[in-house]
Amino acid sequence: GIPFKRQKPSPYAGMLLTEVRAREPDRLLDTLLCLALIEARSCERMQLLAENLDDPELRDLYRGLLASEARHHRSYVGLAEEIAGKQTVRERLAALAEHEAGVLRQMPEDMPRMHT
């Protein structure tokens, strides 16, 4: 019963990407890890939807989308590990996740949404 309307873009991704370093290969590494974080948040939202829907077809749809988003997350992290190694990725992902937590604290409450 909620009409569709054009939404203002969320500042989440733009704010998250402000921590991407300028020089290669750091820039590529950071971009891959920021994309992995975006996919991880999408996984969380898909899971919440799947767990709280009564309609079995919709629930199955969101479970399938959750699995897809999880594969995307793993792909980005895997590519990053090929570039920089597991330990470097683990450390940089932790730093970017800390930055992301700050970004999320700044988001208006009406901003959680699915990315497309």
C-alpha positions in Angstrom: 0.0 0.0 0.0 3.0 2.3 -0.2 3.3 4.2 -3.5 6.6 4.1 -5.3 8.4 7.5 -5.6 11.8 8.7 -6.5 14.1 8.7 -3.5 17.0 10.9 -2.8 20.3 8.9 -3.3 21.7 7.6 -0.1 25.0 9.2 0.9 26.3 5.9 2.3 28.4 4.7 -0.6 29.9 8.1 -1.3 30.8 8.6 2.3 32.2 5.1 2.6 34.4 5.6 -0.5 36.0 8.7 1.0 38.5 6.4 2.7 39.7 5.0 -0.6 43.4 5.8 -1.0 44.4 7.6 -4.2 47.5 5.6 -5.3 47.4 2.2 -6.9 47.4 -0.6 -5.9 45.9 0.8 -2.7 43.1 2.4 -4.6 42.0 -0.9 -6.1 42.3 -2.7 -2.8 40.3 -0.2 -1.0 37.6 0.0 -3.7 37.2 -3.8 -3.7 36.9 -3.8 0.1 34.4 -1.0 0.2 32.3 -2.9 -2.4 32.6 -6.0 -0.1 31.2 -3.9 2.8 28.3 -2.7 0.7 27.5 -6.3 -0.3 27.7 -7.3 3.4 25.1 -4.7 4.4 22.9 -5.8 1.6 23.1 -9.4 2.9 22.0 -8.2 6.3 18.9 -6.5 4.8 18.0 -9.4 2.6 18.3 -11.7 5.7 16.0 -9.4 7.7 13.5 -9.4 4.9 13.6 -13.2 4.4 13.2 -13.8 8.2 10.2 -11.5 8.6 8.1 -12.3 5.5 5.0 -14.5 5.8 4.8 -15.1 2.0 6.9 -18.2 1.3 7.7 -17.2 -2.3 8.9 -13.8 -1.3 10.9 -15.3 1.6 12.6 -17.8 -0.9 13.3 -14.9 -3.3 15.1 -12.9 -0.6 17.0 -16.0 0.6 18.2 -16.5 -3.0 19.2 -12.8 -3.2 21.0 -13.1 0.1 23.0 -16.0 -1.2 23.9 -14.0 -4.4 25.0 -11.0 -2.3 27.1 -13.2 -0.1 28.9 -14.5 -3.2 29.5 -11.0 -4.4 31.0 -10.2 -1.0 33.3 -13.2 -1.1 34.3 -12.4 -4.7 35.4 -8.9 -3.8 37.4 -10.1 -0.7 38.9 -12.9 -2.8 40.1 -10.5 -5.5 41.5 -8.2 -2.8 43.4 -11.1 -1.3 44.9 -11.9 -4.7 46.2 -8.4 -4.9 47.4 -7.8 -1.3 47.4 -11.1 0.6 45.1 -12.3 3.4 46.7 -10.5 6.3 46.8 -7.1 4.6 43.2 -7.5 3.5 42.1 -8.5 7.0 43.8 -5.4 8.5 42.5 -3.0 5.8 39.0 -4.4 5.9 38.9 -3.9 9.7 40.0 -0.3 9.3 37.4 0.3 6.5 34.7 -1.4 8.6 35.5 1.0 11.5 35.1 3.9 9.0 31.9 2.4 7.8 30.5 2.2 11.3 31.0 5.9 11.6 29.3 6.5 8.3 26.3 4.4 9.4 26.0 6.3 12.6 25.6 9.5 10.5 22.9 8.1 8.3 19.4 9.4 8.8 17.0 6.8 10.2 14.9 6.8 7.0 18.0 5.9 4.8 18.3 2.1 5.1 17.5 0.7 1.7 18.4 -1.9 -0.8 21.0 -1.1 -3.4 20.2 -2.0 -7.0 
